[in-house]
Amino acid sequence: MTYAGIFDEMDLSHKFRKLKRENRGLKKENKKLIDEIEELKANLARAKEDHQYDNLVHKHELESLRKK
Protein backbone atom coordinates (compact mmCIF):
# COMPACT_ATOMS: atom_id res chain seq x y z
CA MET A 1 0.00 0.00 0.00
CA THR A 2 1.28 3.44 -0.83
CA TYR A 3 1.48 6.39 1.51
CA ALA A 4 -1.27 8.05 -0.49
CA GLY A 5 -3.45 4.99 0.08
CA ILE A 6 -2.86 5.12 3.83
CA PHE A 7 -3.74 8.80 3.96
CA ASP A 8 -6.87 8.17 1.88
CA GLU A 9 -7.98 5.47 4.34
CA MET A 10 -7.25 7.74 7.29
CA ASP A 11 -9.17 10.54 5.61
CA LEU A 12 -12.13 8.25 4.94
CA SER A 13 -12.02 6.96 8.50
CA HIS A 14 -12.01 10.53 9.80
CA LYS A 15 -14.90 11.49 7.54
CA PHE A 16 -16.84 8.40 8.63
CA ARG A 17 -16.41 9.23 12.34
CA LYS A 18 -17.42 12.83 11.66
CA LEU A 19 -20.55 11.69 9.83
CA LYS A 20 -21.42 9.31 12.65
CA ARG A 21 -21.18 12.18 15.17
CA GLU A 22 -23.29 14.38 12.93
CA ASN A 23 -25.83 11.58 12.57
CA ARG A 24 -26.06 11.18 16.37
CA GLY A 25 -26.65 14.91 16.71
CA LEU A 26 -29.38 14.82 14.09
CA LYS A 27 -31.04 11.87 15.81
CA LYS A 28 -31.10 13.79 19.10
CA GLU A 29 -32.54 16.85 17.36
CA ASN A 30 -35.13 14.69 15.61
CA LYS A 31 -36.15 13.12 18.93
CA LYS A 32 -36.59 16.56 20.50
CA LEU A 33 -38.74 17.68 17.57
CA ILE A 34 -40.87 14.54 17.73
CA ASP A 35 -41.40 15.08 21.46
CA GLU A 36 -42.36 18.70 20.82
CA ILE A 37 -44.84 17.63 18.14
CA GLU A 38 -46.42 15.12 20.53
CA GLU A 39 -46.72 17.82 23.19
CA LEU A 40 -48.32 20.20 20.69
CA LYS A 41 -50.78 17.49 19.61
CA ALA A 42 -51.76 16.91 23.25
CA ASN A 43 -52.19 20.66 23.80
CA LEU A 44 -54.33 20.91 20.68
CA ALA A 45 -56.51 18.02 21.82
CA ARG A 46 -57.02 19.70 25.22
CA ALA A 47 -57.83 23.01 23.56
CA LYS A 48 -60.41 21.32 21.32
CA GLU A 49 -62.00 19.64 24.35
CA ASP A 50 -62.10 22.96 26.22
CA HIS A 51 -63.66 24.68 23.22
CA GLN A 52 -66.25 21.93 22.83
CA TYR A 53 -67.12 22.16 26.54
CA ASP A 54 -67.39 25.95 26.37
CA ASN A 55 -69.73 25.69 23.39
CA LEU A 56 -71.90 23.16 25.24
CA VAL A 57 -72.10 25.38 28.33
CA HIS A 58 -72.94 28.39 26.16
CA LYS A 59 -75.66 26.42 24.38
CA HIS A 60 -77.23 25.38 27.69
CA GLU A 61 -77.06 28.95 28.98
CA LEU A 62 -78.88 30.21 25.88
CA GLU A 63 -81.53 27.51 26.21
CA SER A 64 -82.11 28.39 29.85
CA LEU A 65 -82.42 32.09 28.98
CA ARG A 66 -84.97 31.30 26.25
CA LYS A 67 -87.10 29.33 28.72
CA LYS A 68 -87.42 32.35 31.03
C-alpha positions as MATLAB code, in Angstrom:
seq = 'MTYAGIFDEMDLSHKFRKLKRENRGLKKENKKLIDEIEELKANLARAKEDHQYDNLVHKHELESLRKK';
ca = [
       0.000    0.000    0.000;
       1.276    3.437   -0.834;
       1.479    6.387    1.513;
      -1.269    8.047   -0.490;
      -3.454    4.990    0.078;
      -2.864    5.117    3.833;
      -3.741    8.799    3.958;
      -6.867    8.165    1.878;
      -7.979    5.468    4.341;
      -7.252    7.739    7.293;
      -9.168   10.539    5.609;
     -12.130    8.248    4.937;
     -12.022    6.956    8.503;
     -12.005   10.526    9.803;
     -14.905   11.485    7.544;
     -16.837    8.404    8.628;
     -16.407    9.235   12.339;
     -17.417   12.826   11.657;
     -20.548   11.690    9.825;
     -21.422    9.311   12.653;
     -21.179   12.177   15.173;
     -23.288   14.375   12.929;
     -25.835   11.579   12.574;
     -26.062   11.182   16.374;
     -26.651   14.910   16.707;
     -29.385   14.823   14.090;
     -31.039   11.868   15.808;
     -31.101   13.793   19.097;
     -32.541   16.853   17.361;
     -35.135   14.692   15.607;
     -36.155   13.116   18.934;
     -36.591   16.558   20.497;
     -38.745   17.683   17.569;
     -40.873   14.536   17.727;
     -41.395   15.080   21.463;
     -42.357   18.701   20.819;
     -44.844   17.629   18.138;
     -46.424   15.123   20.531;
     -46.721   17.820   23.194;
     -48.322   20.195   20.685;
     -50.778   17.487   19.611;
     -51.755   16.910   23.246;
     -52.192   20.662   23.805;
     -54.330   20.906   20.684;
     -56.515   18.017   21.820;
     -57.023   19.697   25.222;
     -57.829   23.014   23.555;
     -60.408   21.320   21.321;
     -62.003   19.640   24.345;
     -62.100   22.960   26.217;
     -63.663   24.681   23.220;
     -66.251   21.930   22.828;
     -67.124   22.156   26.540;
     -67.393   25.954   26.373;
     -69.733   25.689   23.386;
     -71.897   23.161   25.236;
     -72.104   25.382   28.331;
     -72.941   28.392   26.156;
     -75.658   26.418   24.376;
     -77.232   25.379   27.691;
     -77.059   28.952   28.979;
     -78.883   30.215   25.878;
     -81.526   27.509   26.214;
     -82.114   28.391   29.854;
     -82.424   32.089   28.982;
     -84.975   31.301   26.248;
     -87.099   29.326   28.721;
     -87.417   32.350   31.027;
];
